[in-house]
Amino acid sequence: MLTISELRVLTGLTARTIRYYEEVGLLPGVRRRAGGRRVYGPDEVERLGFITRLKALGLALGEIKDLNAVYAIAGSTRDMLQHLDELLSRHESDLEERVTALEGLQGEIGSYRAHVAERLGGNRGEHQP
C-alpha cells in the first residue's frame, strides 16, 4: 500500500490532483488506514495511469468519468472500450478539423509575411500601413 506522497512521486501527479480525482469519482474505493490517511494500491496506480493517458489524448475529465460510469453500469470492459473508441473517434475528427484550420492559417500567415516583406523591400523609408 502506498501513501499519497509515494503515489504522487510514482505518478507525477500532485496530491491535490489525486484527491480531486477521488472527490469527482474517478478514483473510487480508496482505502483509509485507521487514522484516516488514504492508502493506494496497484489498482489506483493503474487507474491514474489510464486517466493520465486519456487526458493526454484530449479527453475531458467528464468524458473519463462517463467511461467509469459505463464500466460500473455494464460491468464490462468491452462496453467501456467501445465507448472509449467512440470518444477517441470524435476527438480524432475534431483534431483533423483543427489541423486543417491551422494549416489554412499557416498559409495565410505565410502570404501576409511575404506581402509585408515585399512592402518592406520596396518602400524603404516610406510610412505606409
N, C-alpha and C positions, 0 to 999 in steps of 0.2 A: 504494500500500500504506500502511496506517495502523498506527501503533504502538498499544499498548493504551491509552496515555494519550489519544491522539487519538480512539480508538474510544469510550472512556469518556465523553469530552465530547460526542461526536456522539450517543450513545445514551442518556445519562443514567444508565447502569448503573455500578456500581463495578467496579474492576479485579478485585476478589475474586469478584464475581458472574460476570464474563466468564470468569475462569479456572475457576470451579466448573462453569459450563455446558460448558466444554471437557472437564473431567475426567469428567463424567457422560455424555458423548456427545451432548449437544445441539448442540454446535458442533464437528463433526468436520472433520478435514482442515486445521486451522490450520497455516499455513506458518511456518517459522522462518528467520531470517537466519543467516548463517554463525556469528555469535556466540551463537546460541541464542535470541535475542529473537523473540518472536512478532510476526507481521505479519498484518494483516487486510485483506481486500478487500471489494468490493461484495457478494459472496455472504454473508459473515459479517454485514455491516451489515443486509442484508435478513433473514437468519435471526434475528438478535437482535430486530429489529422484530416479526417474526412471533411469536417466543416471548413478547415483552412484551405483544402484543395478546392472545394466548391466555391468559396469566396474568391479564390484566385482565378477561377473560371468565369467570374462575373455574376454568380448567383447572389441574390439578396438574402439577408437573414430570414425574411418572411418565407421565401421560397424553400429555404433549407428546413424551416420549421414545418412547412407543408409536407416535405418529404418524410419527416419524422411522423407526422400525423398519418400519412398513407401507410407507413410501415406499422404503426400502432393499431390502426383500424383493420387493415387487411392481414396483418401478421405475416406478410410475405415479402421477402427480399425482392422477388421477381416483380411484384406490383410497384414497389418503391423504385426499382431500377427502370421500369417502363415509364414512370412519371419523371424520373431524372432525365431519361432520354428525350422526352418531350420538352422539358425545360431547356436542356442543352441545345436542342434543335432550334428553339425560338431565339436563344441567345446567339447562336451561330448566324441565324438570318439577320438579326439586329446588327451584329458585328460586320457582316458583309455590307449592309447598307451604310454603316458609318465609314467603312473603309472606302467605299465608292465616293461618298460625300467628301471625305478628306483628300482623296486623290483629285477630285474636282477643285477643291480649294487650293491644293498644291499647284495645280496648273494655273489657276487664276493668279496666285502669288507670283509664280514664275513669269507670267506675262506682264504683270504690273511692274515687277522689278526690271524687266527688260525695257519697258516703257520709261521708267524712271532713269535707268542708265542711259538710255538714248537722249532723254531731256538733259541730263547732267553733262553728257559728252558734247552735245550740240549747242547748248545755251549757256556756256560758262559765263558767269558774271551777271547774267540776267536774273531777275527775281520774278519767276512765274510759278503759279500753283501746279 
